[in-house]
Amino acid sequence: MEQYVGFLAAILGTVCWVPQAWKAWATRDTSGLSLPSNLMFLMTVSLWLVYGLMVGDLPLILANVCGVLAVLSIVSAKLKFG
Amino acid sequence: MEQYVGFLAAILGTVCWVPQAWKAWATRDTSGLSLPSNLMFLMTVSLWLVYGLMVGDLPLILANVCGVLAVLSIVSAKLKFG
């Protein structure tokens, strides 16, 4: 049972930033996004990716590769549109 | 070494949404925030909290109580200011 909860959390945590990335690029409305928050979150998912690589956990690696890409896209939009 | 990376990721993942929550309430500029993303992320941290309670992992519980509060505050600002 615990595994399913953890698994669902991992999947949801991976896909949840796709709508935000989409919205940022589609509307260019990024003034309300906090750059410090998104940079720290980019660092967070990068660290989880490094951690996944260190312990050799494939689900963690895959989830955080997707996470890094989505958050990188949000940060790029924020830097571009202000 | 792995533990330190995981630990740093967990701490950063907890504090990183505080600036966003602060910004949302201070500026009321929430139009660029994606409601679906933030609702899914609220669900994500809630599930991690449930998972932490299920497996009895105190750091996971503490980190995600803070996470739920920060994200709940962002979602509330988004619902209030649009």
Backbone of each chain as nested JSON, in Angstrom:
{
  "chains": [
    {"id": "A", "residues": [
      {"number": 1, "name": "MET", "atoms": {"N": [0.83, -1.217, 0.0], "CA": [0.0, 0.0, 0.0], "C": [0.866, 1.269, 0.0]}},
      {"number": 2, "name": "GLU", "atoms": {"N": [1.876, 1.31, 0.909], "CA": [2.785, 2.458, 0.956], "C": [3.427, 2.722, -0.395]}},
      {"number": 3, "name": "GLN", "atoms": {"N": [3.855, 1.608, -1.059], "CA": [4.537, 1.773, -2.343], "C": [3.656, 2.493, -3.36]}},
      {"number": 4, "name": "TYR", "atoms": {"N": [2.347, 2.171, -3.344], "CA": [1.443, 2.793, -4.305], "C": [1.324, 4.294, -4.044]}},
      {"number": 5, "name": "VAL", "atoms": {"N": [1.257, 4.651, -2.757], "CA": [1.171, 6.07, -2.393], "C": [2.446, 6.793, -2.834]}},
      {"number": 6, "name": "GLY", "atoms": {"N": [3.604, 6.192, -2.555], "CA": [4.885, 6.784, -2.953], "C": [5.017, 6.881, -4.467]}},
      {"number": 7, "name": "PHE", "atoms": {"N": [4.551, 5.844, -5.138], "CA": [4.618, 5.78, -6.598], "C": [3.75, 6.869, -7.223]}},
      {"number": 8, "name": "LEU", "atoms": {"N": [2.511, 6.995, -6.706], "CA": [1.58, 8.009, -7.199], "C": [2.153, 9.404, -6.966]}},
      {"number": 9, "name": "ALA", "atoms": {"N": [2.74, 9.617, -5.78], "CA": [3.353, 10.908, -5.462], "C": [4.493, 11.221, -6.432]}},
      {"number": 10, "name": "ALA", "atoms": {"N": [5.308, 10.203, -6.754], "CA": [6.449, 10.403, -7.655], "C": [5.976, 10.773, -9.06]}},
      {"number": 11, "name": "ILE", "atoms": {"N": [4.936, 10.072, -9.551], "CA": [4.417, 10.341, -10.905], "C": [3.807, 11.743, -10.961]}},
      {"number": 12, "name": "LEU", "atoms": {"N": [2.97, 12.045, -9.957], "CA": [2.294, 13.342, -9.907], "C": [3.313, 14.48, -9.795]}},
      {"number": 13, "name": "GLY", "atoms": {"N": [4.34, 14.265, -8.994], "CA": [5.387, 15.268, -8.822], "C": [6.182, 15.522, -10.099]}},
      {"number": 14, "name": "THR", "atoms": {"N": [6.15, 14.552, -10.999], "CA": [6.869, 14.693, -12.26], "C": [6.041, 15.456, -13.291]}},
      {"number": 15, "name": "VAL", "atoms": {"N": [4.76, 15.076, -13.406], "CA": [3.931, 15.681, -14.455], "C": [3.357, 17.036, -14.05]}},
      {"number": 16, "name": "CYS", "atoms": {"N": [3.362, 17.346, -12.737], "CA": [2.588, 18.507, -12.28], "C": [3.109, 19.837, -12.816]}},
      {"number": 17, "name": "TRP", "atoms": {"N": [4.398, 19.918, -13.202], "CA": [4.923, 21.209, -13.668], "C": [4.779, 21.427, -15.168]}},
      {"number": 18, "name": "VAL", "atoms": {"N": [4.271, 20.419, -15.863], "CA": [4.077, 20.573, -17.306], "C": [3.041, 21.679, -17.621]}},
      {"number": 19, "name": "PRO", "atoms": {"N": [1.873, 21.708, -16.939], "CA": [0.925, 22.811, -17.229], "C": [1.518, 24.198, -16.947]}},
      {"number": 20, "name": "GLN", "atoms": {"N": [2.342, 24.303, -15.89], "CA": [2.96, 25.605, -15.578], "C": [3.948, 26.021, -16.669]}},
      {"number": 21, "name": "ALA", "atoms": {"N": [4.743, 25.059, -17.15], "CA": [5.712, 25.354, -18.214], "C": [4.962, 25.775, -19.48]}},
      {"number": 22, "name": "TRP", "atoms": {"N": [3.923, 25.032, -19.802], "CA": [3.099, 25.337, -20.977], "C": [2.519, 26.748, -20.872]}},
      {"number": 23, "name": "LYS", "atoms": {"N": [1.914, 27.028, -19.712], "CA": [1.274, 28.329, -19.493], "C": [2.274, 29.471, -19.623]}},
      {"number": 24, "name": "ALA", "atoms": {"N": [3.458, 29.291, -19.045], "CA": [4.48, 30.355, -19.062], "C": [4.871, 30.698, -20.502]}},
      {"number": 25, "name": "TRP", "atoms": {"N": [5.078, 29.671, -21.332], "CA": [5.499, 29.921, -22.714], "C": [4.34, 30.402, -23.57]}},
      {"number": 26, "name": "ALA", "atoms": {"N": [3.125, 29.907, -23.31], "CA": [1.969, 30.256, -24.142], "C": [1.496, 31.676, -23.871]}},
      {"number": 27, "name": "THR", "atoms": {"N": [1.507, 32.105, -22.603], "CA": [0.942, 33.407, -22.252], "C": [2.018, 34.475, -22.042]}},
      {"number": 28, "name": "ARG", "atoms": {"N": [3.277, 34.064, -21.854], "CA": [4.394, 34.961, -21.507], "C": [4.115, 35.739, -20.222]}},
      {"number": 29, "name": "ASP", "atoms": {"N": [3.11, 35.276, -19.477], "CA": [2.707, 35.926, -18.227], "C": [3.479, 35.266, -17.082]}},
      {"number": 30, "name": "THR", "atoms": {"N": [4.717, 35.762, -16.873], "CA": [5.577, 35.119, -15.878], "C": [5.926, 36.049, -14.717]}},
      {"number": 31, "name": "SER", "atoms": {"N": [5.292, 37.242, -14.694], "CA": [5.671, 38.215, -13.663], "C": [5.368, 37.711, -12.255]}},
      {"number": 32, "name": "GLY", "atoms": {"N": [4.335, 36.863, -12.117], "CA": [3.964, 36.368, -10.788], "C": [4.806, 35.196, -10.317]}},
      {"number": 33, "name": "LEU", "atoms": {"N": [5.623, 34.649, -11.218], "CA": [6.473, 33.51, -10.825], "C": [7.678, 34.009, -10.042]}},
      {"number": 34, "name": "SER", "atoms": {"N": [7.97, 33.342, -8.938], "CA": [9.133, 33.713, -8.124], "C": [10.383, 33.054, -8.694]}},
      {"number": 35, "name": "LEU", "atoms": {"N": [11.342, 33.873, -9.142], "CA": [12.597, 33.317, -9.669], "C": [13.38, 32.556, -8.593]}},
      {"number": 36, "name": "PRO", "atoms": {"N": [13.539, 33.126, -7.362], "CA": [14.247, 32.352, -6.331], "C": [13.609, 30.984, -6.081]}},
      {"number": 37, "name": "SER", "atoms": {"N": [12.266, 30.931, -6.001], "CA": [11.593, 29.649, -5.772], "C": [11.895, 28.664, -6.889]}},
      {"number": 38, "name": "ASN", "atoms": {"N": [11.783, 29.138, -8.133], "CA": [11.973, 28.216, -9.25], "C": [13.427, 27.797, -9.416]}},
      {"number": 39, "name": "LEU", "atoms": {"N": [14.376, 28.705, -9.096], "CA": [15.789, 28.316, -9.141], "C": [16.095, 27.285, -8.054]}},
      {"number": 40, "name": "MET", "atoms": {"N": [15.55, 27.507, -6.848], "CA": [15.775, 26.541, -5.771], "C": [15.142, 25.194, -6.109]}},
      {"number": 41, "name": "PHE", "atoms": {"N": [13.96, 25.262, -6.77], "CA": [13.301, 24.014, -7.113], "C": [14.074, 23.277, -8.218]}},
      {"number": 42, "name": "LEU", "atoms": {"N": [14.676, 24.053, -9.141], "CA": [15.524, 23.45, -10.173], "C": [16.712, 22.735, -9.521]}},
      {"number": 43, "name": "MET", "atoms": {"N": [17.298, 23.396, -8.521], "CA": [18.394, 22.797, -7.761], "C": [17.902, 21.525, -7.049]}},
      {"number": 44, "name": "THR", "atoms": {"N": [16.69, 21.593, -6.487], "CA": [16.12, 20.438, -5.782], "C": [15.988, 19.223, -6.705]}},
      {"number": 45, "name": "VAL", "atoms": {"N": [15.341, 19.408, -7.865], "CA": [15.147, 18.253, -8.756], "C": [16.493, 17.777, -9.314]}},
      {"number": 46, "name": "SER", "atoms": {"N": [17.445, 18.709, -9.521], "CA": [18.782, 18.3, -9.974], "C": [19.468, 17.436, -8.92]}},
      {"number": 47, "name": "LEU", "atoms": {"N": [19.335, 17.849, -7.655], "CA": [19.935, 17.065, -6.567], "C": [19.29, 15.688, -6.455]}},
      {"number": 48, "name": "TRP", "atoms": {"N": [17.957, 15.626, -6.634], "CA": [17.286, 14.318, -6.599], "C": [17.774, 13.438, -7.74]}},
      {"number": 49, "name": "LEU", "atoms": {"N": [18.038, 14.071, -8.894], "CA": [18.566, 13.327, -10.041], "C": [19.957, 12.778, -9.716]}},
      {"number": 50, "name": "VAL", "atoms": {"N": [20.828, 13.632, -9.142], "CA": [22.171, 13.2, -8.738], "C": [22.076, 12.068, -7.715]}},
      {"number": 51, "name": "TYR", "atoms": {"N": [21.161, 12.24, -6.76], "CA": [20.945, 11.214, -5.726], "C": [20.504, 9.9, -6.371]}},
      {"number": 52, "name": "GLY", "atoms": {"N": [19.57, 9.988, -7.328], "CA": [19.087, 8.804, -8.038], "C": [20.215, 8.096, -8.778]}},
      {"number": 53, "name": "LEU", "atoms": {"N": [21.1, 8.906, -9.414], "CA": [22.247, 8.328, -10.128], "C": [23.212, 7.662, -9.157]}},
      {"number": 54, "name": "MET", "atoms": {"N": [23.427, 8.311, -7.991], "CA": [24.347, 7.767, -6.988], "C": [23.867, 6.431, -6.435]}},
      {"number": 55, "name": "VAL", "atoms": {"N": [22.569, 6.339, -6.142], "CA": [22.06, 5.098, -5.546], "C": [21.541, 4.141, -6.62]}},
      {"number": 56, "name": "GLY", "atoms": {"N": [21.59, 4.583, -7.898], "CA": [21.193, 3.716, -9.006], "C": [19.717, 3.362, -9.014]}},
      {"number": 57, "name": "ASP", "atoms": {"N": [18.868, 4.348, -8.675], "CA": [17.417, 4.11, -8.625], "C": [16.777, 4.639, -9.915]}},
      {"number": 58, "name": "LEU", "atoms": {"N": [16.403, 3.703, -10.81], "CA": [15.916, 4.088, -12.133], "C": [14.633, 4.934, -12.099]}},
      {"number": 59, "name": "PRO", "atoms": {"N": [13.602, 4.563, -11.3], "CA": [12.396, 5.421, -11.251], "C": [12.735, 6.852, -10.819]}},
      {"number": 60, "name": "LEU", "atoms": {"N": [13.616, 6.983, -9.817], "CA": [14.021, 8.301, -9.33], "C": [14.743, 9.084, -10.434]}},
      {"number": 61, "name": "ILE", "atoms": {"N": [15.603, 8.385, -11.201], "CA": [16.341, 9.028, -12.286], "C": [15.378, 9.53, -13.363]}},
      {"number": 62, "name": "LEU", "atoms": {"N": [14.476, 8.643, -13.817], "CA": [13.536, 8.999, -14.883], "C": [12.629, 10.146, -14.463]}},
      {"number": 63, "name": "ALA", "atoms": {"N": [12.063, 10.046, -13.25], "CA": [11.16, 11.084, -12.757], "C": [11.863, 12.436, -12.721]}},
      {"number": 64, "name": "ASN", "atoms": {"N": [13.132, 12.431, -12.274], "CA": [13.803, 13.709, -12.091], "C": [14.432, 14.262, -13.364]}},
      {"number": 65, "name": "VAL", "atoms": {"N": [14.675, 13.398, -14.378], "CA": [15.071, 13.913, -15.686], "C": [13.903, 14.735, -16.238]}},
      {"number": 66, "name": "CYS", "atoms": {"N": [12.687, 14.172, -16.152], "CA": [11.483, 14.895, -16.601], "C": [11.3, 16.168, -15.784]}},
      {"number": 67, "name": "GLY", "atoms": {"N": [11.494, 16.063, -14.467], "CA": [11.348, 17.208, -13.585], "C": [12.317, 18.336, -13.943]}},
      {"number": 68, "name": "VAL", "atoms": {"N": [13.581, 17.986, -14.158], "CA": [14.593, 18.982, -14.506], "C": [14.194, 19.697, -15.808]}},
      {"number": 69, "name": "LEU", "atoms": {"N": [13.739, 18.926, -16.798], "CA": [13.362, 19.524, -18.084], "C": [12.19, 20.499, -17.933]}},
      {"number": 70, "name": "ALA", "atoms": {"N": [11.159, 20.084, -17.171], "CA": [9.988, 20.944, -16.987], "C": [10.365, 22.224, -16.239]}},
      {"number": 71, "name": "VAL", "atoms": {"N": [11.137, 22.099, -15.167], "CA": [11.471, 23.27, -14.346], "C": [12.472, 24.18, -15.078]}},
      {"number": 72, "name": "LEU", "atoms": {"N": [13.384, 23.558, -15.847], "CA": [14.319, 24.337, -16.66], "C": [13.54, 25.196, -17.665]}},
      {"number": 73, "name": "SER", "atoms": {"N": [12.49, 24.623, -18.208], "CA": [11.661, 25.343, -19.167], "C": [10.916, 26.516, -18.5]}},
      {"number": 74, "name": "ILE", "atoms": {"N": [10.474, 26.317, -17.244], "CA": [9.802, 27.396, -16.501], "C": [10.799, 28.518, -16.183]}},
      {"number": 75, "name": "VAL", "atoms": {"N": [11.991, 28.134, -15.717], "CA": [13.022, 29.128, -15.381], "C": [13.429, 29.913, -16.636]}},
      {"number": 76, "name": "SER", "atoms": {"N": [13.571, 29.206, -17.779], "CA": [13.931, 29.877, -19.031], "C": [12.873, 30.899, -19.415]}},
      {"number": 77, "name": "ALA", "atoms": {"N": [11.601, 30.518, -19.294], "CA": [10.506, 31.44, -19.632], "C": [10.546, 32.664, -18.722]}},
      {"number": 78, "name": "LYS", "atoms": {"N": [10.783, 32.435, -17.431], "CA": [10.857, 33.528, -16.457], "C": [12.009, 34.476, -16.806]}},
      {"number": 79, "name": "LEU", "atoms": {"N": [13.177, 33.928, -17.149], "CA": [14.341, 34.76, -17.491], "C": [14.097, 35.525, -18.796]}},
      {"number": 80, "name": "LYS", "atoms": {"N": [13.37, 34.92, -19.722], "CA": [13.124, 35.54, -21.023], "C": [12.048, 36.631, -20.94]}},
      {"number": 81, "name": "PHE", "atoms": {"N": [10.945, 36.319, -20.238], "CA": [9.799, 37.238, -20.238], "C": [9.756, 38.149, -18.998]}},
      {"number": 82, "name": "GLY", "atoms": {"N": [10.548, 37.846, -17.997], "CA": [10.635, 38.708, -16.814], "C": [9.55, 38.51, -15.782]}}
    ]},
    {"id": "B", "residues": [
      {"number": 1, "name": "MET", "atoms": {"N": [27.835, 9.985, 1.575], "CA": [27.781, 11.072, 0.577], "C": [26.371, 11.194, -0.025]}},
      {"number": 2, "name": "GLU", "atoms": {"N": [25.789, 10.028, -0.42], "CA": [24.433, 10.035, -0.978], "C": [23.443, 10.68, -0.008]}},
      {"number": 3, "name": "GLN", "atoms": {"N": [23.593, 10.318, 1.285], "CA": [22.642, 10.843, 2.269], "C": [22.642, 12.371, 2.299]}},
      {"number": 4, "name": "TYR", "atoms": {"N": [23.851, 12.961, 2.156], "CA": [23.951, 14.42, 2.225], "C": [23.234, 15.063, 1.038]}},
      {"number": 5, "name": "VAL", "atoms": {"N": [23.404, 14.42, -0.147], "CA": [22.733, 14.93, -1.344], "C": [21.216, 14.834, -1.168]}},
      {"number": 6, "name": "GLY", "atoms": {"N": [20.737, 13.682, -0.683], "CA": [19.309, 13.483, -0.462], "C": [18.773, 14.445, 0.591]}},
      {"number": 7, "name": "PHE", "atoms": {"N": [19.56, 14.648, 1.634], "CA": [19.182, 15.52, 2.737], "C": [19.065, 16.966, 2.261]}},
      {"number": 8, "name": "LEU", "atoms": {"N": [20.068, 17.413, 1.491], "CA": [20.079, 18.771, 0.951], "C": [18.883, 18.977, 0.008]}},
      {"number": 9, "name": "ALA", "atoms": {"N": [18.607, 17.968, -0.818], "CA": [17.469, 18.024, -1.736], "C": [16.159, 18.153, -0.954]}},
      {"number": 10, "name": "ALA", "atoms": {"N": [16.042, 17.392, 0.141], "CA": [14.819, 17.415, 0.941], "C": [14.611, 18.786, 1.596]}},
      {"number": 11, "name": "ILE", "atoms": {"N": [15.688, 19.358, 2.13], "CA": [15.591, 20.668, 2.785], "C": [15.241, 21.76, 1.767]}},
      {"number": 12, "name": "LEU", "atoms": {"N": [15.953, 21.725, 0.638], "CA": [15.742, 22.728, -0.406], "C": [14.319, 22.624, -0.973]}},
      {"number": 13, "name": "GLY", "atoms": {"N": [13.856, 21.408, -1.139], "CA": [12.506, 21.17, -1.659], "C": [11.428, 21.667, -0.708]}},
      {"number": 14, "name": "THR", "atoms": {"N": [11.785, 21.797, 0.57], "CA": [10.822, 22.267, 1.565], "C": [10.768, 23.786, 1.599]}},
      {"number": 15, "name": "VAL", "atoms": {"N": [11.939, 24.417, 1.595], "CA": [11.963, 25.875, 1.745], "C": [11.726, 26.615, 0.424]}},
      {"number": 16, "name": "CYS", "atoms": {"N": [11.883, 25.901, -0.703], "CA": [11.918, 26.621, -1.981], "C": [10.604, 27.317, -2.325]}},
      {"number": 17, "name": "TRP", "atoms": {"N": [9.456, 26.866, -1.793], "CA": [8.187, 27.499, -2.157], "C": [7.801, 28.661, -1.264]}},
      {"number": 18, "name": "VAL", "atoms": {"N": [8.592, 28.911, -0.22], "CA": [8.289, 30.037, 0.671], "C": [8.355, 31.386, -0.083]}},
      {"number": 19, "name": "PRO", "atoms": {"N": [9.425, 31.646, -0.899], "CA": [9.439, 32.92, -1.647], "C": [8.249, 33.067, -2.6]}},
      {"number": 20, "name": "GLN", "atoms": {"N": [7.827, 31.955, -3.221], "CA": [6.673, 32.036, -4.129], "C": [5.388, 32.371, -3.364]}},
      {"number": 21, "name": "ALA", "atoms": {"N": [5.203, 31.743, -2.21], "CA": [4.019, 32.011, -1.393], "C": [4.02, 33.481, -0.948]}},
      {"number": 22, "name": "TRP", "atoms": {"N": [5.188, 33.927, -0.486], "CA": [5.343, 35.322, -0.043], "C": [5.008, 36.282, -1.186]}},
      {"number": 23, "name": "LYS", "atoms": {"N": [5.592, 36.019, -2.354], "CA": [5.388, 36.891, -3.508], "C": [3.917, 36.959, -3.909]}},
      {"number": 24, "name": "ALA", "atoms": {"N": [3.256, 35.793, -3.916], "CA": [1.85, 35.732, -4.33], "C": [0.973, 36.605, -3.428]}},
      {"number": 25, "name": "TRP", "atoms": {"N": [1.208, 36.533, -2.098], "CA": [0.392, 37.305, -1.164], "C": [0.784, 38.778, -1.143]}},
      {"number": 26, "name": "ALA", "atoms": {"N": [2.075, 39.063, -1.326], "CA": [2.553, 40.446, -1.247], "C": [2.152, 41.247, -2.485]}},
      {"number": 27, "name": "THR", "atoms": {"N": [2.215, 40.629, -3.667], "CA": [1.977, 41.37, -4.909], "C": [0.578, 41.124, -5.482]}},
      {"number": 28, "name": "ARG", "atoms": {"N": [-0.086, 40.064, -5.046], "CA": [-1.393, 39.635, -5.586], "C": [-1.295, 39.348, -7.08]}},
      {"number": 29, "name": "ASP", "atoms": {"N": [-0.067, 39.219, -7.578], "CA": [0.175, 38.96, -8.999], "C": [0.251, 37.451, -9.193]}},
      {"number": 30, "name": "THR", "atoms": {"N": [-0.921, 36.837, -9.346], "CA": [-0.969, 35.373, -9.422], "C": [-1.481, 34.88, -10.771]}},
      {"number": 31, "name": "SER", "atoms": {"N": [-1.695, 35.813, -11.722], "CA": [-2.295, 35.399, -12.995], "C": [-1.405, 34.422, -13.761]}},
      {"number": 32, "name": "GLY", "atoms": {"N": [-0.092, 34.527, -13.57], "CA": [0.818, 33.639, -14.288], "C": [0.976, 32.269, -13.653]}},
      {"number": 33, "name": "LEU", "atoms": {"N": [0.44, 32.095, -12.437], "CA": [0.551, 30.797, -11.767], "C": [-0.47, 29.825, -12.352]}},
      {"number": 34, "name": "SER", "atoms": {"N": [-0.039, 28.618, -12.632], "CA": [-0.936, 27.593, -13.163], "C": [-1.656, 26.9, -12.01]}},
      {"number": 35, "name": "LEU", "atoms": {"N": [-3.004, 27.031, -11.991], "CA": [-3.78, 26.378, -10.926], "C": [-3.662, 24.857, -11.008]}},
      {"number": 36, "name": "PRO", "atoms": {"N": [-3.794, 24.244, -12.228], "CA": [-3.635, 22.779, -12.289], "C": [-2.284, 22.32, -11.738]}},
      {"number": 37, "name": "SER", "atoms": {"N": [-1.2, 23.023, -12.093], "CA": [0.127, 22.637, -11.592], "C": [0.188, 22.702, -10.076]}},
      {"number": 38, "name": "ASN", "atoms": {"N": [-0.311, 23.814, -9.521], "CA": [-0.207, 23.971, -8.073], "C": [-1.129, 23.032, -7.308]}},
      {"number": 39, "name": "LEU", "atoms": {"N": [-2.308, 22.708, -7.9], "CA": [-3.192, 21.73, -7.258], "C": [-2.558, 20.342, -7.292]}},
      {"number": 40, "name": "MET", "atoms": {"N": [-1.95, 19.99, -8.431], "CA": [-1.288, 18.68, -8.53], "C": [-0.099, 18.613, -7.582]}},
      {"number": 41, "name": "PHE", "atoms": {"N": [0.596, 19.763, -7.43], "CA": [1.749, 19.754, -6.534], "C": [1.295, 19.672, -5.068]}},
      {"number": 42, "name": "LEU", "atoms": {"N": [0.137, 20.289, -4.773], "CA": [-0.428, 20.173, -3.426], "C": [-0.757, 18.71, -3.128]}},
      {"number": 43, "name": "MET", "atoms": {"N": [-1.347, 18.033, -4.136], "CA": [-1.649, 16.614, -4.005], "C": [-0.355, 15.812, -3.817]}},
      {"number": 44, "name": "THR", "atoms": {"N": [0.691, 16.198, -4.557], "CA": [1.98, 15.505, -4.461], "C": [2.563, 15.579, -3.051]}},
      {"number": 45, "name": "VAL", "atoms": {"N": [2.653, 16.794, -2.498], "CA": [3.246, 16.915, -1.156], "C": [2.348, 16.268, -0.101]}},
      {"number": 46, "name": "SER", "atoms": {"N": [1.009, 16.307, -0.32], "CA": [0.099, 15.629, 0.611], "C": [0.335, 14.123, 0.586]}},
      {"number": 47, "name": "LEU", "atoms": {"N": [0.53, 13.572, -0.625], "CA": [0.788, 12.136, -0.738], "C": [2.122, 11.763, -0.089]}},
      {"number": 48, "name": "TRP", "atoms": {"N": [3.153, 12.617, -0.263], "CA": [4.433, 12.353, 0.396], "C": [4.278, 12.393, 1.908]}},
      {"number": 49, "name": "LEU", "atoms": {"N": [3.403, 13.283, 2.397], "CA": [3.134, 13.356, 3.832], "C": [2.462, 12.066, 4.311]}},
      {"number": 50, "name": "VAL", "atoms": {"N": [1.442, 11.614, 3.56], "CA": [0.751, 10.36, 3.901], "C": [1.746, 9.198, 3.88]}},
      {"number": 51, "name": "TYR", "atoms": {"N": [2.598, 9.185, 2.843], "CA": [3.616, 8.137, 2.718], "C": [4.562, 8.166, 3.927]}},
      {"number": 52, "name": "GLY", "atoms": {"N": [4.983, 9.368, 4.31], "CA": [5.866, 9.525, 5.462], "C": [5.222, 9.012, 6.745]}},
      {"number": 53, "name": "LEU", "atoms": {"N": [3.902, 9.304, 6.903], "CA": [3.169, 8.829, 8.081], "C": [3.059, 7.302, 8.056]}},
      {"number": 54, "name": "MET", "atoms": {"N": [2.811, 6.751, 6.848], "CA": [2.663, 5.293, 6.714], "C": [3.945, 4.545, 7.071]}},
      {"number": 55, "name": "VAL", "atoms": {"N": [5.081, 5.07, 6.589], "CA": [6.339, 4.364, 6.847], "C": [7.035, 4.897, 8.096]}},
      {"number": 56, "name": "GLY", "atoms": {"N": [6.411, 5.915, 8.746], "CA": [6.937, 6.436, 10.006], "C": [8.284, 7.132, 9.866]}},
      {"number": 57, "name": "ASP", "atoms": {"N": [8.45, 7.876, 8.774], "CA": [9.724, 8.569, 8.529], "C": [9.597, 10.033, 8.946]}},
      {"number": 58, "name": "LEU", "atoms": {"N": [10.193, 10.382, 10.095], "CA": [10.02, 11.718, 10.665], "C": [10.524, 12.856, 9.765]}},
      {"number": 59, "name": "PRO", "atoms": {"N": [11.748, 12.754, 9.179], "CA": [12.187, 13.846, 8.28], "C": [11.216, 14.071, 7.129]}},
      {"number": 60, "name": "LEU", "atoms": {"N": [10.695, 12.969, 6.556], "CA": [9.745, 13.057, 5.448], "C": [8.45, 13.733, 5.91]}},
      {"number": 61, "name": "ILE", "atoms": {"N": [8.011, 13.399, 7.127], "CA": [6.79, 13.993, 7.684], "C": [6.979, 15.498, 7.88]}},
      {"number": 62, "name": "LEU", "atoms": {"N": [8.065, 15.885, 8.557], "CA": [8.315, 17.305, 8.85], "C": [8.455, 18.118, 7.567]}},
      {"number": 63, "name": "ALA", "atoms": {"N": [9.261, 17.598, 6.62], "CA": [9.488, 18.317, 5.364], "C": [8.163, 18.547, 4.641]}},
      {"number": 64, "name": "ASN", "atoms": {"N": [7.304, 17.516, 4.649], "CA": [6.085, 17.633, 3.857], "C": [4.96, 18.373, 4.57]}},
      {"number": 65, "name": "VAL", "atoms": {"N": [5.02, 18.461, 5.915], "CA": [4.072, 19.341, 6.614], "C": [4.362, 20.784, 6.179]}},
      {"number": 66, "name": "CYS", "atoms": {"N": [5.643, 21.159, 6.17], "CA": [6.031, 22.501, 5.717], "C": [5.649, 22.698, 4.25]}},
      {"number": 67, "name": "GLY", "atoms": {"N": [5.898, 21.68, 3.437], "CA": [5.562, 21.752, 2.01], "C": [4.076, 21.97, 1.787]}},
      {"number": 68, "name": "VAL", "atoms": {"N": [3.238, 21.198, 2.506], "CA": [1.78, 21.329, 2.362], "C": [1.354, 22.752, 2.722]}},
      {"number": 69, "name": "LEU", "atoms": {"N": [1.902, 23.295, 3.818], "CA": [1.52, 24.646, 4.255], "C": [1.9, 25.695, 3.205]}},
      {"number": 70, "name": "ALA", "atoms": {"N": [3.124, 25.604, 2.672], "CA": [3.585, 26.584, 1.68], "C": [2.732, 26.51, 0.407]}},
      {"number": 71, "name": "VAL", "atoms": {"N": [2.489, 25.297, -0.078], "CA": [1.755, 25.139, -1.336], "C": [0.274, 25.484, -1.153]}},
      {"number": 72, "name": "LEU", "atoms": {"N": [-0.273, 25.147, 0.024], "CA": [-1.654, 25.513, 0.343], "C": [-1.813, 27.033, 0.309]}},
      {"number": 73, "name": "SER", "atoms": {"N": [-0.797, 27.722, 0.802], "CA": [-0.821, 29.177, 0.813], "C": [-0.761, 29.747, -0.616]}},
      {"number": 74, "name": "ILE", "atoms": {"N": [0.023, 29.098, -1.494], "CA": [0.098, 29.539, -2.9], "C": [-1.245, 29.302, -3.6]}},
      {"number": 75, "name": "VAL", "atoms": {"N": [-1.825, 28.119, -3.379], "CA": [-3.112, 27.788, -4.002], "C": [-4.204, 28.749, -3.504]}},
      {"number": 76, "name": "SER", "atoms": {"N": [-4.19, 29.063, -2.203], "CA": [-5.186, 29.999, -1.645], "C": [-5.06, 31.362, -2.297]}},
      {"number": 77, "name": "ALA", "atoms": {"N": [-3.816, 31.841, -2.464], "CA": [-3.599, 33.146, -3.099], "C": [-4.113, 33.136, -4.534]}},
      {"number": 78, "name": "LYS", "atoms": {"N": [-3.838, 32.043, -5.248], "CA": [-4.277, 31.914, -6.639], "C": [-5.807, 31.931, -6.709]}},
      {"number": 79, "name": "LEU", "atoms": {"N": [-6.479, 31.208, -5.811], "CA": [-7.947, 31.157, -5.81], "C": [-8.539, 32.512, -5.434]}},
      {"number": 80, "name": "LYS", "atoms": {"N": [-7.846, 33.242, -4.552], "CA": [-8.359, 34.531, -4.087], "C": [-8.138, 35.645, -5.111]}},
      {"number": 81, "name": "PHE", "atoms": {"N": [-6.938, 35.671, -5.706], "CA": [-6.596, 36.789, -6.595], "C": [-6.774, 36.459, -8.079]}},
      {"number": 82, "name": "GLY", "atoms": {"N": [-6.954, 35.188, -8.396], "CA": [-7.211, 34.783, -9.782], "C": [-5.996, 34.678, -10.667]}}
    ]}
  ]
}
